[in-house]
Amino acid sequence: MNNSESEEIVEAANIAISNLLPTKSRSLYDIAYNRFKKWCAEKNVHVYSENVLLAYFSENVGLILGIAGACRTDELVNLTVDDIEDPVVKNTMGKIPSVVASYLKLPDVACYTGHCLRRSSATLLADAGVDITTIKRHAGWKSTTVAEGYVENSIQNKNKIANQVLA
């Protein structure tokens, strides 16, 4: 309980958690909540607010949405409350790759932009064996040449191609 919550609110929340969440969901909720609490501790956050939640979600959800959806920056920006509970700010979403690159201590952090999420998505799909037509449809590209240009030549992809040639 934080200082701004009454015992009544805490009790109501505990009842809601115990009555509304099935056992399997409760364990997943606990895992997600513990991740959030760990993030708050790392960021020295002691009071939860809308800004705290937005910062947390932008760091964690944006990366997943960007890669899983092969999203363009504008697509991430145009997400609405109906999509993920709150409008997303373009600059925040577009900076996620540079934040990740900085965390990983990669060189040239400024080169990692929101556009990298589309390239990562295409490459991950190609490395998983997804055909170029499916990749093209997934990301909304009309041209196969453009779609192929987004697929990075990873070592995994090169090994796969080499094994196909040798087989």
C-alpha positions as CSV (number, residue, x, y, z in Angstrom):
1,M,0.0,0.0,0.0
2,N,1.4,3.4,-0.9
3,N,0.6,6.5,1.2
4,S,-2.1,7.7,-1.2
5,E,-4.2,4.5,-1.0
6,S,-6.6,3.9,1.7
7,E,-7.0,0.5,3.3
8,E,-10.4,0.2,1.7
9,I,-8.9,0.6,-1.8
10,V,-6.2,-2.0,-1.1
11,E,-8.8,-4.4,0.3
12,A,-11.1,-3.9,-2.7
13,A,-8.1,-4.5,-5.1
14,N,-7.2,-7.7,-3.2
15,I,-10.8,-9.0,-3.4
16,A,-10.9,-8.2,-7.1
17,I,-7.7,-10.0,-7.8
18,S,-8.8,-13.1,-5.8
19,N,-12.3,-13.2,-7.3
20,L,-11.7,-12.1,-10.9
21,L,-8.5,-13.8,-12.0
22,P,-8.5,-17.5,-12.7
23,T,-5.5,-19.3,-11.1
24,K,-3.5,-19.4,-14.4
25,S,-4.1,-15.7,-15.1
26,R,-3.3,-14.8,-11.5
27,S,0.2,-16.3,-11.8
28,L,0.8,-14.5,-15.1
29,Y,-0.5,-11.3,-13.5
30,D,1.9,-11.7,-10.6
31,I,4.8,-12.2,-13.0
32,A,3.9,-9.1,-14.9
33,Y,3.4,-7.1,-11.8
34,N,6.7,-8.2,-10.3
35,R,8.4,-7.2,-13.5
36,F,6.8,-3.7,-13.2
37,K,7.8,-3.4,-9.5
38,K,11.4,-4.4,-10.4
39,W,11.4,-1.7,-13.2
40,C,10.1,0.8,-10.7
41,A,12.9,-0.1,-8.2
42,E,15.5,0.3,-11.0
43,K,14.1,3.7,-11.9
44,N,13.8,4.7,-8.3
45,V,10.0,5.2,-8.7
46,H,8.0,5.2,-5.5
47,V,4.7,6.7,-6.6
48,Y,2.7,5.3,-9.5
49,S,1.1,7.7,-11.9
50,E,-0.1,7.8,-15.5
51,N,3.4,9.1,-16.5
52,V,5.1,6.1,-14.8
53,L,2.8,3.7,-16.6
54,L,3.3,5.4,-20.0
55,A,7.1,5.3,-19.5
56,Y,7.0,1.6,-18.5
57,F,4.8,0.6,-21.4
58,S,6.7,2.6,-23.9
59,E,9.9,0.8,-23.0
60,N,8.4,-2.6,-22.9
61,V,5.3,-2.7,-25.2
62,G,6.6,-0.6,-28.0
63,L,9.4,-3.0,-28.8
64,I,7.1,-5.9,-28.9
65,L,4.5,-4.1,-31.0
66,G,7.1,-2.7,-33.4
67,I,8.7,-6.1,-34.1
68,A,5.7,-8.3,-33.9
69,G,3.7,-6.0,-36.1
70,A,6.5,-4.9,-38.5
71,C,5.1,-1.4,-37.7
72,R,6.1,1.8,-39.3
73,T,6.7,4.6,-36.9
74,D,3.4,6.2,-38.0
75,E,1.5,3.0,-37.3
76,L,2.9,3.0,-33.8
77,V,2.0,6.6,-33.4
78,N,-1.6,6.1,-34.6
79,L,-2.4,3.5,-31.9
80,T,-5.3,4.7,-29.9
81,V,-6.8,4.1,-26.5
82,D,-8.8,1.3,-28.0
83,D,-5.6,-0.4,-29.2
84,I,-3.4,-0.3,-26.0
85,E,-5.2,1.8,-23.4
86,D,-3.6,5.2,-24.1
87,P,-2.4,7.2,-27.1
88,V,1.3,6.7,-28.0
89,V,3.6,9.6,-28.6
90,K,5.7,9.3,-31.9
91,N,8.9,10.5,-30.4
92,T,8.7,8.1,-27.5
93,M,8.0,5.1,-29.7
94,G,10.6,6.1,-32.3
95,K,13.3,6.3,-29.6
96,I,12.8,2.8,-28.3
97,P,15.4,1.2,-30.5
98,S,18.0,3.7,-29.5
99,V,17.2,3.2,-25.8
100,V,17.7,-0.6,-26.4
101,A,20.9,0.0,-28.3
102,S,22.2,2.2,-25.5
103,Y,21.3,-0.4,-22.9
104,L,23.2,-3.0,-25.0
105,K,26.1,-0.6,-25.3
106,L,26.0,-0.8,-29.1
107,P,28.0,1.7,-31.2
108,D,26.2,4.5,-33.1
109,V,23.1,4.5,-30.9
110,A,21.6,7.3,-32.9
111,C,21.4,5.0,-36.0
112,Y,18.8,2.8,-34.2
113,T,15.5,4.4,-35.1
114,G,11.9,3.3,-35.1
115,H,12.4,2.1,-38.6
116,C,14.8,-0.6,-37.3
117,L,11.8,-2.4,-35.9
118,R,10.5,-3.1,-39.4
119,R,13.8,-4.4,-40.5
120,S,14.1,-6.6,-37.4
121,S,10.6,-8.0,-38.0
122,A,11.4,-8.8,-41.6
123,T,14.7,-10.4,-40.7
124,L,13.3,-12.5,-37.8
125,L,10.5,-13.8,-40.1
126,A,13.0,-14.6,-42.9
127,D,15.3,-16.4,-40.4
128,A,12.3,-18.4,-39.3
129,G,11.7,-19.6,-42.8
130,V,8.8,-17.4,-43.7
131,D,8.5,-16.9,-47.5
132,I,9.0,-13.4,-48.9
133,T,5.3,-13.1,-50.0
134,T,4.1,-13.6,-46.5
135,I,6.7,-11.1,-45.2
136,K,5.6,-8.6,-47.8
137,R,2.0,-9.0,-46.8
138,H,2.8,-8.8,-43.1
139,A,4.6,-5.5,-43.4
140,G,2.4,-4.0,-46.1
141,W,5.0,-3.8,-48.9
142,K,3.8,-4.0,-52.5
143,S,7.2,-4.7,-54.0
144,T,9.1,-7.9,-53.4
145,T,12.3,-6.0,-54.1
146,V,11.6,-3.6,-51.2
147,A,10.6,-6.4,-48.9
148,E,13.9,-8.2,-49.7
149,G,15.8,-5.0,-49.0
150,Y,14.5,-5.1,-45.4
151,V,15.8,-8.6,-44.7
152,E,19.3,-8.4,-43.1
153,N,21.8,-11.0,-44.0
154,S,22.2,-12.7,-40.6
155,I,24.6,-15.5,-40.0
156,Q,21.7,-17.7,-39.2
157,N,20.1,-16.9,-42.6
158,K,23.5,-17.5,-44.4
159,N,24.0,-20.8,-42.7
160,K,20.4,-21.9,-43.6
161,I,21.0,-21.0,-47.3
162,A,24.4,-22.7,-47.3
163,N,22.8,-25.9,-45.9
164,Q,20.1,-25.8,-48.6
165,V,22.7,-25.5,-51.3
166,L,24.7,-28.4,-49.8
167,A,21.7,-30.6,-49.4
